[in-house]
């Protein structure tokens, strides 16, 4: 297909409020640059966009406000309003591809819009992207009550089904097997492709030394300390008690290390109380994007002691990639899809490892910091928004070509990403 493709991507929140919506925005910005035509993103929830939110060049964000008139029934009137907006955007902007982030409830909305467009002679390519808790909250934990079955049917209607990681694909297919048996899951596996997240160019841009020094000053950190930090949601599943325990172990050792926990979430007050009693622990709730980048750049190591809780397990770890993009090595729990966001076993820590062993791994990584920094940089370089967007373009173009020839849309072509992780080839 020679025509530049125009995407309309559906994501739940305005880009500044959700990690996956941010990834959608990064992809759309890269799509606009690659395709040379404007791209569109439809979001909902919340009253408005943040005044500081910048959609980026070539991307228009269409936000459906949650107001009294469309929120009387949870996920009812509001989602109908979202479907209507997605339809309007598709018609008004000659959209070729409808792309989802999170299939629940976006697969059903997007399928509905595709059907409505079909009534007026339009046939958009539909791509459903299975992200994060999709495989847990919507599918794997709802096999017994049957509510996963309609969602599986919605997903299977897509021309292309993407997953954010191999782990996500494994869990999705396990749910499919529980519903329809091994042969059903095997057939479905042939149509699933991997599309890893990609970081925007800004994620690879090192702040200046003056900017980092200014950040240390504002945060109350020493200019010469060795920073060990984590950045993400301040929530139970992030295992932040590990970092607190490591800080406790080193509080009286005079190692020159300072520990930083940054982000937003329900544990902010608890963590601030811990920082009050530990002189080497700083908690930075509601950190700005500028200071977040400075924190990453100032850090010697990024630590992600993620753990499993009921209803949640990490299916990737973009936060770890963001550290590595600046050449900062990471240590992360080897659970779920987190290993796919780390370069090798040296960066992975077995689940349930006690704090003393985390500290030993931190000290070992500090002893090999230059080597691990180079490995981190090389690994993160594979995960760019341009590469992720090109993957979407290739998949959509292939699907459009098949549709133009009047042929059914069979399994998508093999994923070139898999050549970098041959030991984990589980889906095509």
C-alpha positions as CSV (number, residue, x, y, z in Angstrom):
1,X,0.0,0.0,0.0
2,X,1.6,3.3,-1.1
3,X,-0.8,5.7,0.6
4,X,0.6,7.2,3.9
5,X,-1.5,5.7,6.7
6,X,-3.4,7.8,9.2
7,X,-4.0,6.2,12.6
8,X,-6.6,7.0,15.2
9,X,-5.4,5.5,18.5
10,X,-7.8,4.9,21.4
11,X,-6.3,5.1,24.9
12,X,-8.0,5.6,28.3
13,X,-6.5,8.8,29.7
14,X,-5.0,12.0,28.4
15,X,-1.3,11.3,27.7
16,X,0.0,12.8,30.9
17,X,-2.1,10.6,33.2
18,X,-1.3,7.1,32.0
19,X,1.9,5.3,31.1
20,X,0.3,3.4,28.3
21,X,-1.4,6.5,27.0
22,X,2.0,8.2,27.0
23,X,3.4,5.3,24.9
24,X,0.5,5.7,22.5
25,X,1.4,9.4,22.2
26,X,5.1,8.5,21.6
27,X,4.1,6.1,18.9
28,X,1.8,8.6,17.3
29,X,4.5,11.3,17.2
30,X,6.8,8.8,15.6
31,X,4.1,7.7,13.2
32,X,3.5,11.3,12.1
33,X,7.2,11.7,11.4
34,X,7.5,8.4,9.5
35,X,4.2,8.6,7.5
36,X,4.4,12.4,6.9
37,X,0.8,12.9,7.7
38,X,-1.1,13.9,10.9
39,X,-2.0,11.2,13.4
40,X,-4.8,11.2,16.0
41,X,-5.4,10.0,19.6
42,X,-8.8,9.7,21.2
43,X,-8.7,9.8,25.0
44,X,-11.3,9.9,27.8
45,X,-11.7,10.1,31.6
46,X,-11.1,13.2,33.5
47,X,-12.5,16.7,32.9
48,X,-9.8,18.0,30.6
49,X,-6.3,17.9,29.2
50,X,-3.5,19.2,31.4
51,X,-2.6,22.7,30.2
52,X,1.1,21.6,30.2
53,X,0.4,18.5,28.1
54,X,2.0,18.7,24.6
55,X,0.7,16.4,22.0
56,X,3.8,16.7,20.0
57,X,4.3,17.6,16.3
58,X,1.9,16.0,13.9
59,X,-0.5,14.6,16.6
60,X,-3.9,15.8,17.5
61,X,-5.4,14.6,20.8
62,X,-9.2,14.4,20.9
63,X,-10.4,14.2,24.6
64,X,-13.9,13.2,25.6
65,X,-14.7,14.9,28.8
66,X,-16.4,13.0,31.6
67,X,-19.5,15.1,32.4
68,X,-22.8,14.5,34.1
69,X,-24.5,13.7,30.9
70,X,-22.3,10.8,29.9
71,X,-21.3,9.3,33.2
72,X,-24.7,8.4,34.7
73,X,-24.0,4.7,34.0
74,X,-20.4,3.6,34.6
75,X,-18.7,2.7,31.4
76,X,-22.1,3.2,29.6
77,X,-22.9,6.7,28.3
78,X,-19.2,7.7,28.5
79,X,-18.1,4.9,26.3
80,X,-20.8,5.5,23.8
81,X,-19.6,9.1,23.7
82,X,-16.0,7.8,23.1
83,X,-17.2,5.6,20.3
84,X,-19.0,8.5,18.7
85,X,-15.9,10.7,18.9
86,X,-13.7,7.9,17.5
87,X,-16.2,7.6,14.6
88,X,-16.2,11.4,14.0
89,X,-12.4,11.5,14.0
90,X,-12.2,8.6,11.6
91,X,-14.6,10.2,9.1
92,X,-13.3,13.7,9.4
93,X,-9.7,12.8,9.0
94,X,-9.8,10.0,6.5
95,X,-8.4,7.5,9.1
96,X,-7.0,4.2,7.7
97,X,-6.1,2.4,10.9
98,X,-8.0,2.1,14.3
99,X,-5.5,1.2,17.0
100,X,-6.2,0.4,20.6
101,X,-4.2,0.5,23.8
102,X,-5.7,-1.9,26.3
103,X,-8.3,-4.2,24.7
104,X,-10.8,-3.8,27.6
105,X,-13.0,-2.0,26.8
106,X,-11.3,-0.5,23.7
107,X,-11.6,-3.6,21.5
108,X,-15.4,-3.6,21.7
109,X,-15.5,0.2,21.1
110,X,-13.2,0.0,18.2
111,X,-15.0,-3.0,16.6
112,X,-18.2,-1.1,16.9
113,X,-16.8,2.0,15.2
114,X,-15.3,-0.2,12.4
115,X,-18.7,-1.7,11.8
116,X,-20.3,1.7,11.7
117,X,-17.7,2.9,9.2
118,X,-18.4,-0.2,7.1
119,X,-22.0,1.0,6.7
120,X,-20.8,4.0,4.8
121,X,-18.3,2.0,2.7
122,X,-15.2,2.6,4.8
123,X,-13.0,-0.4,5.8
124,X,-10.3,0.7,8.4
125,X,-7.6,-1.8,9.5
126,X,-8.1,-2.7,13.1
127,X,-5.2,-3.3,15.5
128,X,-5.8,-4.4,19.0
129,X,-2.9,-4.0,21.4
130,X,-3.0,-6.1,24.6
131,X,-1.2,-4.2,27.4
132,X,-0.5,-4.6,31.0
133,X,-3.4,-5.7,33.3
134,X,-5.5,-6.6,30.2
135,X,-4.3,-10.2,30.6
136,X,-5.1,-10.3,34.3
137,X,-8.0,-8.2,35.3
138,X,-10.0,-8.7,32.2
139,X,-9.1,-12.2,31.1
140,X,-7.2,-14.6,33.3
141,X,-9.1,-13.7,36.5
142,X,-12.5,-13.9,34.8
143,X,-12.4,-17.3,33.2
144,X,-14.7,-18.9,35.8
145,X,-17.5,-16.4,35.5
146,X,-17.4,-16.4,31.7
147,X,-16.9,-12.6,31.3
148,X,-13.5,-13.2,29.6
149,X,-15.2,-15.0,26.7
150,X,-16.7,-11.9,25.0
151,X,-13.5,-10.0,25.3
152,X,-11.6,-12.9,23.6
153,X,-14.1,-12.7,20.8
154,X,-13.6,-8.9,20.5
155,X,-9.9,-9.3,20.3
156,X,-10.1,-12.0,17.7
157,X,-12.0,-9.7,15.3
158,X,-8.9,-7.5,14.8
159,X,-6.9,-7.6,11.6
160,X,-3.8,-7.5,13.8
161,X,-3.4,-8.5,17.5
162,X,-0.3,-7.1,19.2
163,X,1.0,-7.9,22.7
164,X,3.4,-5.7,24.7
165,X,5.6,-8.6,25.7
166,X,6.1,-12.4,25.3
167,X,4.8,-12.8,28.8
168,X,1.6,-11.0,28.0
169,X,1.1,-13.3,25.0
170,X,1.7,-16.4,27.2
171,X,-0.9,-15.3,29.7
172,X,-3.4,-14.3,27.0
173,X,-3.0,-17.7,25.3
174,X,-3.3,-19.5,28.6
175,X,-6.7,-17.8,29.0
176,X,-7.7,-18.7,25.5
177,X,-6.8,-22.3,26.1
178,X,-8.9,-22.4,29.3
179,X,-11.8,-21.1,27.3
180,X,-11.5,-23.0,24.0
181,X,-8.9,-25.7,24.5
182,X,-5.3,-26.3,23.1
183,X,-6.3,-26.2,19.4
184,X,-8.2,-22.9,19.8
185,X,-5.2,-21.4,21.6
186,X,-2.8,-22.7,18.9
187,X,-4.8,-21.1,16.1
188,X,-4.9,-17.9,18.0
189,X,-1.2,-17.9,18.6
190,X,-0.6,-17.9,14.9
191,X,-2.2,-14.4,14.6
192,X,-0.5,-12.8,17.6
193,X,2.6,-10.5,17.0
194,X,4.9,-8.8,19.4
195,X,5.2,-5.0,19.5
196,X,7.5,-3.9,22.3
197,X,7.1,-0.3,23.6
198,X,9.5,2.3,22.3
199,X,10.9,5.4,24.0
200,X,10.8,8.8,22.3
201,X,14.0,10.7,21.5
202,X,13.7,12.9,24.6
203,X,14.1,9.8,26.8
204,X,17.7,9.4,25.4
205,X,18.7,13.1,26.0
206,X,21.0,13.6,28.9
207,X,20.3,16.7,31.1
208,X,23.2,19.1,31.5
209,X,25.5,18.9,34.5
210,X,24.0,22.2,35.7
211,X,20.5,20.8,35.4
212,X,21.4,17.7,37.4
213,X,23.2,19.8,40.1
214,X,20.1,22.0,40.3
215,X,17.9,19.0,40.8
216,X,20.1,17.6,43.6
217,X,19.9,21.0,45.3
218,X,16.1,21.2,45.0
219,X,15.6,17.7,46.2
220,X,17.9,18.1,49.2
221,X,20.5,15.6,48.0
222,X,24.2,15.9,48.4
223,X,26.1,16.8,45.2
224,X,28.6,14.0,45.6
225,X,26.4,11.1,46.8
226,X,25.9,7.8,45.0
227,X,22.2,7.8,44.1
228,X,20.3,4.5,44.1
229,X,16.7,5.3,42.9
230,X,13.4,4.1,41.6
231,X,10.7,6.0,39.8
232,X,7.2,4.9,39.2
233,X,3.8,4.5,40.9
234,X,4.0,4.6,44.7
235,X,1.9,1.5,45.1
236,X,2.0,-1.9,46.7
237,X,3.0,-3.9,43.6
238,X,6.2,-1.9,43.2
239,X,7.9,-3.6,46.2
240,X,9.2,-0.4,47.6
241,X,9.7,-1.9,51.0
242,X,12.8,-3.5,49.6
243,X,14.4,-0.2,48.9
244,X,13.5,1.1,52.4
245,X,15.0,-2.0,53.9
246,X,18.2,-1.6,51.9
247,X,18.4,2.1,53.0
248,X,18.1,0.9,56.6
249,X,21.0,-1.5,56.1
250,X,23.3,1.2,54.9
251,X,22.1,4.1,57.1
252,X,25.0,3.9,59.5
253,X,27.7,2.6,57.2
254,X,28.9,5.9,55.8
255,X,28.9,4.5,52.2
256,X,28.1,7.8,50.6
257,X,24.9,6.3,49.1
258,X,21.6,8.0,49.1
259,X,18.3,6.3,48.2
260,X,15.5,8.0,46.3
261,X,11.9,6.9,45.7
262,X,10.0,9.1,43.3
263,X,6.5,9.0,41.7
264,X,2.9,9.4,42.6
265,X,0.5,7.0,44.2
266,X,-1.4,5.8,47.3
267,X,1.7,5.0,49.4
268,X,3.1,8.6,49.2
269,X,2.3,9.5,52.9
270,X,3.6,6.2,54.2
271,X,6.9,6.6,52.2
272,X,7.3,10.1,53.4
273,X,7.1,8.9,57.0
274,X,9.8,6.4,56.3
275,X,12.0,9.1,54.9
276,X,11.5,11.1,58.1
277,X,13.3,8.4,60.1
278,X,16.0,7.4,57.6
279,X,18.6,10.1,56.9
280,X,19.7,8.4,53.6
281,X,16.2,8.1,52.1
282,X,14.4,10.8,50.1
283,X,10.9,10.5,48.8
284,X,9.8,12.8,45.9
285,X,6.1,12.6,45.3
286,X,4.6,14.4,42.3
287,X,8.0,14.8,40.6
288,X,8.0,16.8,37.4
289,X,9.0,15.2,34.1
290,X,12.1,17.5,34.0
291,X,13.2,16.4,37.5
292,X,12.4,12.8,36.7
293,X,14.9,12.9,33.9
294,X,17.5,14.6,36.1
295,X,16.9,11.9,38.8
296,X,17.6,9.1,36.3
297,X,20.7,10.9,34.9
298,X,22.0,11.5,38.5
299,X,21.5,7.9,39.5
300,X,24.2,5.2,39.6
301,X,21.6,2.4,39.5
302,X,17.9,2.2,39.0
303,X,16.2,-0.4,41.2
304,X,12.8,-2.0,40.5
305,X,11.9,-4.6,43.2
306,X,8.4,-5.2,41.6
307,X,6.4,-8.0,43.3
308,X,3.2,-10.0,42.5
309,X,0.0,-9.0,44.2
310,X,-3.5,-10.3,43.6
311,X,-4.7,-8.9,40.3
312,X,-1.4,-7.4,39.2
313,X,1.9,-8.4,37.8
314,X,4.2,-6.3,35.6
315,X,3.9,-7.3,32.0
316,X,6.9,-5.1,30.9
317,X,8.8,-2.3,32.6
318,X,9.1,0.9,30.6
319,X,10.5,2.7,33.7
320,X,13.5,0.4,33.7
321,X,14.0,1.2,30.0
322,X,13.9,4.9,30.7
323,X,16.9,4.6,33.1
324,X,18.9,2.4,30.6
325,X,18.2,5.0,27.9
326,X,20.5,7.3,29.8
327,X,23.1,4.6,30.4
328,X,22.0,3.9,33.9
329,X,22.1,0.1,34.7
330,X,19.1,-1.4,36.5
331,X,18.3,-4.2,38.9
332,X,14.8,-5.5,38.6
333,X,12.7,-8.4,39.9
334,X,12.6,-11.4,37.5
335,X,8.8,-11.6,37.4
336,X,6.2,-11.4,34.6
337,X,7.4,-9.4,31.6
338,X,10.1,-7.4,33.5
339,X,13.0,-9.6,32.3
340,X,12.1,-8.5,28.7
341,X,13.0,-4.9,29.7
342,X,16.4,-5.9,31.0
343,X,19.5,-7.0,29.1
344,X,20.6,-10.1,30.9
345,X,20.6,-12.1,34.2
346,X,23.0,-9.7,35.8
347,X,20.2,-7.1,35.8
348,X,17.5,-9.6,37.2
349,X,16.9,-10.5,40.8
350,X,14.9,-13.6,41.8
351,X,11.5,-12.9,43.3
352,X,11.5,-13.0,47.1
353,X,15.2,-12.1,47.4
354,X,15.9,-10.5,50.9
355,X,17.0,-6.9,51.2
356,X,20.6,-8.0,52.2
357,X,21.0,-9.8,48.9
358,X,19.6,-6.9,47.0
359,X,22.2,-4.7,48.6
360,X,24.9,-7.2,47.6
361,X,23.7,-7.1,44.0
362,X,23.7,-3.3,44.1
363,X,27.3,-3.2,45.4
364,X,28.4,-5.7,42.8
365,X,26.8,-3.6,40.0
366,X,28.5,-0.5,41.4
367,X,31.8,-2.3,41.2
368,X,31.2,-2.9,37.5
369,X,29.3,0.3,36.7
370,X,31.1,1.3,33.5
371,X,30.6,-2.1,31.9
372,X,27.0,-2.3,33.0
373,X,26.3,1.2,31.8
374,X,27.5,0.4,28.3
375,X,25.3,-2.8,28.3
376,X,22.3,-0.8,29.4
377,X,22.7,1.9,26.7
378,X,23.1,-0.7,24.0
379,X,20.0,-2.6,25.2
380,X,17.8,0.5,25.4
381,X,18.8,1.6,22.0
382,X,16.6,-1.2,20.5
383,X,13.5,0.2,22.1
384,X,12.7,3.4,20.2
385,X,9.3,4.9,19.4
386,X,10.4,5.0,15.8
387,X,11.0,1.3,15.7
388,X,7.7,0.6,17.5
389,X,5.8,2.9,15.1
390,X,7.5,1.4,12.1
391,X,6.3,-2.0,13.4
392,X,2.7,-0.7,13.4
393,X,3.1,0.8,9.9
394,X,4.4,-2.5,8.5
395,X,1.6,-4.6,10.1
396,X,-1.1,-2.2,9.0
397,X,0.3,-1.9,5.5
398,X,0.4,-5.7,5.2
399,X,-3.1,-6.0,6.4
400,X,-4.3,-3.2,4.0
401,X,-2.6,-4.9,1.1
402,X,-4.3,-8.1,1.8
403,X,-7.7,-6.4,2.1
404,X,-7.2,-4.5,-1.1
405,X,-6.6,-7.8,-2.9
406,X,-9.8,-9.2,-1.5
407,X,-8.0,-11.9,0.4
408,X,-8.7,-12.9,4.0
409,X,-6.3,-11.5,6.6
410,X,-4.2,-14.5,7.8
411,X,-1.5,-14.6,10.4
412,X,0.7,-11.6,10.4
413,X,4.4,-12.0,9.3
414,X,7.0,-13.1,11.7
415,X,8.2,-10.4,14.1
416,X,11.8,-9.1,13.4
417,X,12.2,-8.3,17.1
418,X,12.3,-12.0,17.9
419,X,15.8,-12.3,16.4
420,X,17.2,-10.4,19.4
421,X,15.6,-12.8,21.9
422,X,15.7,-16.3,20.2
423,X,15.5,-18.1,23.5
424,X,12.0,-16.6,24.1
425,X,10.4,-17.3,20.7
426,X,6.9,-18.3,21.8
427,X,4.6,-16.5,19.3
428,X,5.0,-15.2,15.8
